Amino acid sequence: MVKPSKAVVSTRLRDRNGASVELPWGQLGFDYLEGVQPWRTFVWRYGQKNYSGSYWSATMSDHVIYESRLELANLLLADFDASVKCIAAQPFLITAVIEGRVRKHIPDFAMLNESGPMIVDVKPARKLAIPQIAFTLEWSRVLVEELGWQYVIASEPDPVVGENVRFLAGYRRAWLFPADLIEELKSGAVDGRTFVEACRAFPATPVRVVKATLLHLLWAGWFGVDLGAPLQSSMVLTRGQS
């Protein structure tokens, strides 16, 4: 097992004002990461291999950056997950002496869920066996778990799950939907009906408006949905966990 030297492990982050702050690793708490600015940002250029950008997160009510489409796919999953309460991209720089050499690593995401703080590194599954990458992920895991935090390596999500979440994310902005219709749908008026039946259950409201509002409630978790199967008009609306 990789054992970093605790005496020479530190982290640097940027506070809300962009100022650099250095902390001993053992003093890092998630309270430092709420509102933290990304340690590094990305340069967009013609012909670059990765597709980086920013995504408006419903969890954060703000934009969160991502470095690749794979990071975006996993960011969408985190934003959809009701247990995730905070997401920070590129949250800090770790510097540690490992096997006599100075090593540095910037995790992809720091998140806070109902189980506590979590660090997420996103890597394609095909690269996980590359020795240099595996070594970096291993010493990062050791350090993160020393804090009592979770450490997760995220790769490609299930393609059906990923596509369903990507589609529902288009309906994540709550203020775009009629508040009175949201409350009526939440009241139980369409519980147990198929999606297509529910869309037609309010003759005074255009079907397209009811449909979009139902999709928002699916995103919000108000109605349960099997993400492992393609979304269909015949799916039955059952009360979710929200």
Residue, then its C-alpha position, 0 to 999 in steps of 0.5 A: m500500500v502507498k503510504p504518503s509522508k504525513a509531514v509533507v502532505s499539504t493542500r492548496l485551494r482558492d477561497r471565494n475571493g480567489a485567494s490561494v490558501e494552503l492547509p496541512w492535509g489533516q486540517l482540510g475540512f469540507d467547510y473550506l470547500e463550500g464556495v471554493q473556486p476551482w484550483r485550475t480553469f480550462v483553456w478552450r482552443y480549436g482542435q483540443k481533444n477534450y470537450s471542457g465547459s461549464y454546466w448549470s447545476a440545479t444542486m448548486s444553483d450555479h455553474v460547475i466546470y468540467e474538463s471532458r464529456l466523461e466528467l460532464a456525464n458524471l456531473l449530471l449523475a451527481d446533480f440528479d442524485a438527491s443525496v448530493k448537497c454540494i459539488a465543487a470542481q477541481p477543488f484543490l491541489i494536493t502535494a505529497v511526498i510519495e516514495g521519495r518524490v514530490r507528487k501533485h494531484i488535483p481531484d476532479f470533484a469534491m462532493l457532499n452527500e448524506s454519508g459525508p464528504m466525497i472526492v471523485d476522480v473521473k477516468p475512462a475505464r480503459k485507462l485505469a490499468i495504466p501504471q502511472i494513473a493507477f498509482t496516482l489514484e491509489w495514493s489519492r485514495v489513501l490520503v482521502e480515506e485518512l480524512g475519513w472521507q469517501y473516495v470514488i473513481a467514476s468511469e463511463p456510466d451505464p449508457v441507458v442511465g446516462e442518456n435518461v439523466r441527460f434528457l431529464a436534465g433539460y427540465r431541471r430548472a424549477w422556475l420554468f414550470p407553473a408553480d400551481l401545476i407542480e403542486e397539483l401534480k404533487s397532490g396525488a392527482v396522477d399517481g398510478r397513471t401512465f405518463v401519457e395519461a397524466c399528460r392528458a389529465f388537465p384539459a385546461t392546460p396544454v399537454r406540452v406544459v403538463k408533459a414538461t412539468l412531469l419531466h421536471l418532477l421526474w428529474a426532481g425525484w418526486f416520481g420514481v423512474d427506472l433509469g435502467a430502462p428507456l423512458q416511455s410514455s407507458m411508464v407508470l408514475t409512482r411516488g418517489q423519494s422527494 
